[in-house]
Amino acid sequence: MKINTVRKSSQSIREKVILGIDPGTNVLGYGVVRVKNGRATMEAMGVIDLRKVNDVYLKLGRIYERIIGIIESFLPDEMAIEAPFFGKNVQSMLKLGRAQGVAIAAAISRDIPIHEYAPLKIKMAITGNGQASKEQVAGILQRLLSIPDSSMLPYLDATDALAAAYCHYLQEGKEERSGGGARSWKDFVKQNGSRVSGMTGPQQKLAEALCKKSSK
């Protein structure tokens, strides 16, 4: 693999690239957010599909190689990774933990700072509801980042990873940002009432609830 050794020029000190990772040993999601002048935009998102790889250690090797490739392509300044959900299935937790560890090792090998966020915290940051569905997170992210329909993927792992990156952007930028784009779904509702009113289904119910909350 050809390694891109080009360093970032001294553009704006406020410009930053955040790589988000949603760990998985079958499908691993990644999302890249670029922050410039306090405003976030989606740079890329996708998945590493490992469902055809049977050997668990070969999967981990592929994860490492692919993440290194993503790092070399986008040169992220930081990584935001979703913490494994602690459920009852110990084997699933172990597999997710391994995938997360390999992703972290890839970032460490390139001296990239790592930030870990619980799924509930990510959902809360994006939607204002820690129990929001993956579909709701994806829909709200699409609007917050103005992602065209053609760029949306059928894999929710990709938008989950993008959500981790955007959550970190919100977390670290609270003191730096004084204006600009929406910082959360509640801010977006306030600024885009007409667009929100056109939603249907679960997203409409969530939007209406947040509208009421933000108006208090």
TASULZI-V600933 format. One record per pair of residues at least 24 apart in sequence whose ideal C-beta (glycine too) atoms are under 7 Angstrom apart, sorted by the first residue. I is the first residue (numbers start at 0). J is the second residue. Records with the same first field share a line. If there is no record, write none. Layout:
I: J / J
This chain:
0: 68
2: 71
3: 71
7: 74
11: 35 / 36
13: 37
15: 76
16: 42 / 73 / 74 / 75 / 76
17: 75 / 76 / 77 / 79 / 164 / 167 / 168
18: 69 / 70 / 73 / 75 / 78 / 164
19: 79 / 160 / 161 / 162 / 163 / 164
20: 78 / 80 / 81 / 102 / 160 / 163
21: 81 / 156 / 159 / 160 / 163
22: 80 / 81 / 83 / 95 / 98 / 99 / 102
23: 95 / 98 / 156
24: 49 / 55 / 58 / 94 / 97 / 98
25: 49 / 50
26: 50 / 154 / 156
27: 62 / 98 / 156
28: 154 / 156 / 157 / 159 / 160
29: 69 / 160
30: 157 / 160 / 161 / 164
31: 73 / 75 / 164
32: 161 / 164 / 165 / 168
34: 168
37: 172 / 175 / 176 / 179
38: 179 / 180
39: 144 / 165 / 168
40: 144
41: 144 / 146 / 161
42: 73
43: 73
44: 152 / 157 / 158 / 160 / 161
45: 152 / 157
46: 154 / 156 / 157
59: 97 / 101
62: 98 / 101 / 102
63: 101 / 104 / 105
66: 102 / 105
67: 105
70: 105 / 109 / 111
75: 111
77: 111 / 112 / 114 / 167
78: 106 / 111 / 113 / 114
79: 114 / 116 / 163 / 164 / 166 / 167
80: 113 / 115 / 163
81: 116 / 118 / 121 / 159 / 163
82: 115 / 116 / 117
84: 118
114: 167
116: 163 / 166
120: 166
121: 162 / 163 / 166
124: 166 / 169 / 183
125: 162 / 165 / 166 / 184
126: 184 / 205
127: 183 / 184 / 185 / 209
128: 205
131: 205
132: 201
133: 159
135: 201 / 202 / 205
136: 162
138: 202
139: 184
140: 165
142: 187
143: 181 / 184 / 187
184: 209
185: 209 / 212 / 213
188: 213
189: 213
